[in-house]
């Protein structure tokens, strides 16, 4: 038997050992997941125990993203907000910062603008729009029937007021970057102007916004689309708004349900908004409560909750037969997991990435490429997640059907190729112990930051470590352990303080409606944790949002080029794309989990009977 074949057999044996350990210990999160949606955007599952699965492989294409039916009149729906902690309770789109609060917001407030299946604005939202020939001046008209929950009309002044608040120097929320493309915002923010030049109120329901330049991003999420009721907030100092009762305990919106009460951090009760602009909701009320990750299955079995905002996909094989009272919906998730390489630090003074390949232990692109070849993400997806996660190829995930380029050839599991690359790059096993030294003949050990989060996290981290060791690269967990979530993000640089001892890390990223990858890979964004940047990367990102890229075909070409370039440079490599599964009680109808071009809106959700079904 040849050396290469023996190596492959040993590798498969090692892989199966860790996969069995993972299955026996149960759990859900892969290394480096977290629970944020916008901004840093990492998105993960919630861990809990599960039995060893039977190895069945599922295909997300076999799941429907929606469930339709004829509801009864009225009824109450119980919604489970899965979280290991209390929710923050910043219940206004202009101030919130985490995905948990956004789940609460989605029941009672909404965007003024709607998008189609390409994530571009259509004319179906609460506001319609026109754009000038140059593409930088939008005129929005809010529909006459769109009102706040207190009966006051949603006005152009409310929309302009929201942007003025976000641009105010005393604003303490995270949305300022969402409005800086409007002409005059920066001058207003810096105290150089008393008003925002690019905002013009035409009449009660019509607002004109002028942007610095035309970009395709304006059509796909680049326009701030949430109003703020001026008649409620105008007498509250901007610095106090986010902590006010009007945000925390008595929030108001324009959505299908009204907030009746908030038990801080624990629950929210809603009643239907009979004056909702799209029509009277089917349900009389909704009860939202926090559910601990370890009790999700039990809460679904007993009917304590009808549906939940998050369900760990790797637990599906364990509950497929026991949860007889629910139907699972599914779709391709908008997030991906990745391995990142630390290639520099954050320059706080100048607010930009400071790449330093010479002093990075992973500065050699051939080393990074070899580490990608060394891991078998197909096997990870099948064995850890029963096919509900699958090998990822590029840093624009398959969620973006029109932009993801699946024709690009990317490294897939090939330990022989990894060994060949390392040999040619000068990483030799000088001591004959199976561990390679760096090209200077010095001891070579990489420190790996991976996050706690479910019982699968550690076995999966160990699998990656063992995969790299099989090709002679010694990798150790930083501090010899998995990191607590807040410690993890602090140390990889969420606040600009990069831990110099970290060489590689595992994380995940949840993309938004706009394909523009700058929010994670731009040279001036702190979430670029790899600290990698170069002129070509910046050029392509700028071209992707240029006026020329208003042409869809041109934009697709730009992002195809960018995907291939990132495969060549390997500042990070994606590991798995993900499925999203949503269990809903059999009595629930008209629920749609798609985030683009939903056919079923939240006001249409209903139930077919008073009491939820319970598992047999």
C-alpha positions, 0 to 999 in steps of 0.5 A: 500500500502506498504512503499516500493511500495509507495517509488517506485511510488514517485521515478518514479514520481520524475524521470518523472518530471525531464525527462519532464523538460529536454525534454522541455528545450532541449539540449544534454550534460549529466553531465560531458561531454567534448570534448577531444579524447586522453589523458584525452579522455572525449567526449560529445555532443554539446548542443542546444535547442529542442522541447519535444520528442514523447518518441519514443525509437530507437535502434542503431542496426537499423542504418548502419555505412556506406553509399555506392554509385557510385560518380560523377567525382570530386566535392567539399564536405563541412565538418562542424567542430562542436565547440563552440570555434575556433580550436587550429590549431596544425596540426601535429599528433606529436604535437596536443592535442585535438580532434578538431584538429584531425578532421582536420588532418584526411583529410590530414595525416594518420597513417602508420599502419592499424588495423582490427576489433579487433584493432590489426595491419594488413598488409593493411596500408602504412607500412607492418611489421614483428615481431620476435619470442620474440614479442619485435622487429618489422621491418616495411617496408613503401610502395614504393608509399607512399610520402609526399604531396611535392613529397618526399618519406616517409622514415624510417628516417622520422619515426625515426625522429618523435620518436626522436623529441617526445623523445627530452627534448625540445619537448612540445607536449603530446606524450612522453608517447607513445614512452617510451617503445622503448629501449633507449628512456628514456636515449635519453630523459635524455641526457644520449645517443646521439641516440635511441638504439631501432631504426635502419634504415635498408634502405630508407624504412625499420625501425626496432624498439626494445621494452623493452618487448613484450606486446599485446598493441604493436599490438593494438595502442602501436606503434607510427605510424606517421612520421615527414618529416625530410627534412622540420623540421630538421632545426627547433629547437624542442622547436619551432616546434609546433608553426611553420608555418609548423604546424600551417598554411602550414602543410604537410601530406601523406593523400588523400588531401593536405592543400591549405589554413588555416584560423586560428581557422575558416576553412581549404581548401583542394585539392585532392592528385593525388599521394595518395598511395591508389589511386586518391581521388574521390573528387576534394576538401574539405572545412572544416569550424567551425560550432557553436553547436546551428546552426548544424541543420540549416547548414545541412538543407540548405546544407551549410555543407554535414556532421559534425564531431559531432551530439547530439544524443538526438536531433535526434527525433526532426530532424528525419522528418525535415532533409529530405535531410540527411541520419543518420548513426550510430554505438556504440560510444567508450565512456561512462559516469560515476560517480566518487568518490574522494578517495584521491589526486594526489602526484605531487612529485612522480607522482602517486595516493595517496589514502586516504579512511579514510579521504574520505567521500565516502571511504566506498565501501558500500556507493558507491555501494548503490549510484549505486543501487539508480539511474535508468540509463535505464530510463535515456537512454530512456527518455533523449536520446530516447534509443540512450544511454543505461545502462552501466555495466562495465568500459570496454564498449560494444564498445570492443565486444571481451573484454566487459563481459556482463555476469557480474552482476552489480547493476541496479536500486533498491532503496530498495536494496540501502536502505538495504545496507545503513541501514546495513552499519550504515547510519541512519536517526537519526533526522527523516527528511529523511536524513541519517547521517554517521555511527558516527551519524554526518551530512552527505552531499556530494558535487557533481561536474558536468559540464556545457554543453547543456540544459540537463546537469542541469536537469540530474544532478538534477535527480541524486541528487534527486535519492540519496536523495530518499534513504536518501543521501544528495547531493549538487552541489559544489558551488551550480551550474554547473562548467564551463568546464575548472574549472571542470577539474582543480578542479577534478585534471587534473593538479594534484590539487584536490579540497578537497571539491569535493566528487563525480563528473560526467565525460565521457571517450573516449577509444582508440584502445587498451583495456588496461584501465591503461590510466584512472585507472592506479596508475601513471596516472593523469587522474585517477581522483578518486585517487583510486588504490590497488595492485590487480588493478595494478596486473591485469593491468600489467598482461593485457599487459604482454607477457602471454596476447599475447594470446587473450583468456588469455587477455580476462580472465584478463580483465573480472576479472578486470571488475568484480573487479571494480564492486566489489570495485566501485571507480566509476560506469558507467552510460550510453554507447552511440550511435554515429549518423552521418547525411550526405547529400543525395549526399554524398556516400562512407562514413564510420564512423567506427574507426576499419576495415573501409571498405570505406577509405576517398579517396573513399568519393564522391558526386553524384551531384554538389550541396547539397540537401536541406531540403524540 
